[in-house]
Amino acid sequence: MKQKIELGIWRIFLVWYAIGIILVSLDWLPSSLLWANAVFLYLAGILAAIFSMKVFGNQRGLLFSIIIILATISAESLGVHYGLIFGEYHYEKDFGIQLFGVPITIGFAWLLVIFTSMAFFIHLLEKKRSLTKGFCYVVLTSLLAVAMDLIIDPVAFKAKQYWIWDQPGFYYDIPNQNFLGWFMVSCTIQMVLYLVATSKKFQEFEPWSKKMRLLYVLVLTMFIATALFEQLYLAVFVTLAFFVAIAGYSYYWRNRYDFTEKE
């Protein structure tokens, strides 16, 4: 029964995504349907939470998901109110219910980013831990988070005005502090997750790891499609270069080394 529900949520997301990528990327989404953006993020975040429950167990996975949502909303709130961590900005369009001046959907978006990034390097959580493994896991997953933001922010700011930056930066007028903030917030969360993850055979839920990697690519594709339509070509190039380099490194490691046996 549980598996059917999980698979049902995945299928609903795929249908929602198929419709959304056309409406959003081509700017055909009417203002009366802006709530659909929030539903998209809720569905993506729920899928990430399901993956978290598979990695850490049902209770701990759900608890970690809730903590990540609250922690990232709190971090975003510091930016909205005080210009800390990410820089000074404010939200323009309706993303649903807010907490601390930040749409709750943003917490679900962070859940998506954290666990889809984890899925690319899930093999580093197996067997004995080491400083080298931990460093690689934290840095690489956090770079994947930044890669996602390299396309999200230009589209959300320049094309859609979902939020507005109140201070300048060299990359599409987005402050440099924002990308450093994304990296540091992701590093903090991924470091904790690396330390609390128990050693287990992650091949047991490899089908869901594949779904999470696909989810990352699907979301990236939606923003890239929108960026191309809006002629944000630099954002597309930089994002793809970042992603291909990191994901390619992940693929190389997974196929060249057996991390379940070493160390």
N, C-alpha and C positions, 0 to 999 in steps of 0.2 A: 504493500500500500504506500509506504513511504517513498519507495523508488518511483512509483507511478506519479506521485505528487511532484517530486523533484523533476522528473522528465517532463511533466505537464508544464511546469514553470519555465523550463528551458524552451519548450516549443512555443509557448505564448510569447516569450521574449523574442524568438526568431521571427515570428509573424509581425510583432510590433516593430522590430528593427527593419524588416523588409519594407514596411510602409513608411517608417520614419526616415530612412536614408534618402528616399525620394523626395518627401515633403520638406525635410530640413535642408538637405544639401542644395536643392533647387529653389529654396526660399518660397515654397508653396504652402507653408504652414500658416493658416490664418490665425489672427490674434485670439480668436475664440477657442482655439485648440492648443494654446500654449501650455495648458496643464498636461498635455501628452509628454512634454519633456520631463516633467517630474515623474510620471509613471515609468518612463524609460529608465531613469536613474534608479528608481525604487526596485524595478525588476532586476537590473544589473547588480545592484547591491545585495539583493536577496540571494541571487545565484552565488555571489562571492561568499556570503554567509554560509550557504550550504557547503561550499568547498572548505571553509574554515572548520565546520563541524566534522567533516570527514578527516581532516588533518589532525585536529586536536581532540576529537571526541565531541559528542553532541553538546554536553553542558559547557565544557570549557570553550568550545568553538563559538557557541552562541554568546557566552560571556565576553570573550575577546572581541567579537564583532560589535557588541554594544559599546564596549570601552573605546574601541577605535572610532566609532561614530561620534561619541561624546567628546573624545580627545581632539579629533580633527575639527569638529565644530568649534570647540573652545579656541583652538589655534587660529582658525579663520576669524573668529570674533575679535581676537587681539589685533588682527589686521584691519578689520572694518572699523573698530572703535579707536585704536591707538596707533595704527600703522606699523605694528610689530610683526616679526617673522616674515610675512609676505610683502609688506609694503602697504601704502595707503590706497584703498579702493572702496567702492560701494556697489551694491547690487541695484540694478535698474528694473529688471522684469520679474514677474511673479514665478517663483519656483516652489510655491506651496508654503506650508507652515514653517515659521522661523523659530529658532532657539538661539538666544543670545545675539539676535540681530543677523543670524546666518540661516539660510534655508536648510532644513533637515536633509533635503536631497543631496546637499554637498557632502554630508557625512557618509551617505550611501555611495556617492561617487568615489570618495576616498577608499571605502571598503573595496570597491571594484578595482581601483588602482593597486592597492596593497596586495590583494590575493591573486590577481591575474599576473602581477609581477613575480610573486612567489612561485607560481606554477612553472615558470621558465627555469627556475633553479631549485625545484623541489628535491632533486637528487642530492643537494648539498646538506639536506636535513637528515640523511640516513646515517646509521651506524655511529661511530665515535665522532665527537666534535673536535675541532682544533681551531686555533687562532686564525690559521690561514683560511680554513673553510669558512669560518664565521665572517672574516673580513671580506672575502670574495662574495659571499651571499649578500651581506648587508649593502655593499657598494654597488654590486651589479643590479640587484633588485631596485635600489634607489635610483640608479641611472635610468632604468626602464620607466620609473615614475616620472622623472624629469622629461624623458622622451615623449611621454604622453602629454605633458603640459606644454611642450614646445609647439604643439598643434592646437591644443585646447584653448590656450589663452589668446592667441592671435584671432582665432575664429570667434570666440565668445566676446572679445573686446572690439575688434575692428569690424567684423562682419555682422554680428548679432546684437552687440551692446547689451549682453546679459549682465555684465558688470563693467564698471568704468574705473580705470586707474587714475589716481589723483596726483601721481608723480611720474616723471618721464623715465625712459630707458632706451638703450640703443636698439633693442630688438622689438620692433613694432610698438614702440613707446611703452613697453612693459618694463618696470624696474628690475634691475639685475637681482635685487634682494628677493624677488618672488621665486626665481629658480633655485637660488640657494636655500630658501625656505622650504621649497618642495623637497629638495634633497635631504635637508636636515630632519624634517618631520618624518619622511619615509625611513631614513636611517635609524631614527630612534625607535619607531614601531617595529621595523624588521629585526633590529638587534634584540628586542624583547622577545619577539616571536621565535627567533633562532634559539634563544636560551631556554625557552619553556617548551619547545617542541620535543616530544619523546621519540626515541629511536624506534622506527618501525619500517616495515616494507611498504614504501609508498607506491609500489606497483599495484597494490591492492585497489587503489582508486585512480589509476592512471587514466581511465576514460574521463574522469572529471578534471584531471590535470589538463588533458587535451582540450576539454571544453573551455577551461579558463584561459588557456593560451589563445584559443579561437576567439573568445570573448574580447580579449585585449586587442587582437587584430581587427575584429569587427568594429569596435569603438574607434580605433585609430583610423580605419577606412572611412567611417562616416565623417569624421572631422577633416580628413584629407580631401574627400569628395567636395565638402563644403568649401574648403580652402581653395581648391582648384576653380570652383565656380566663382568665387570671390576674387580670383587672381592673386592669391597670397602664395605665390610660387616659392619664395624663399622659405616660408614656414614648412611647406611640403618637402622641399629638398633637405633641409636641416633635420626634420623629424625622421624622414626615411633613412638618412645617413646614420643617425643615432640608433634607430631601432635595428636596422640591418646589422650593424656592427655588434650590438649587444646580443641580439637574438642569435646571430650567427655564432658568436662565441659560446653561447649556451648549447647550441646544437653540436658544436665541435666537442665540447667537454662531455656531453651525454653519450656520444658515440665513440670517443677515443678512450675514455677511462671508465672503469667500473667502480663507482664511488660506494657501492654497497659492499665491496669486498676490501677496499683499501683502508688503511689506518685502523 
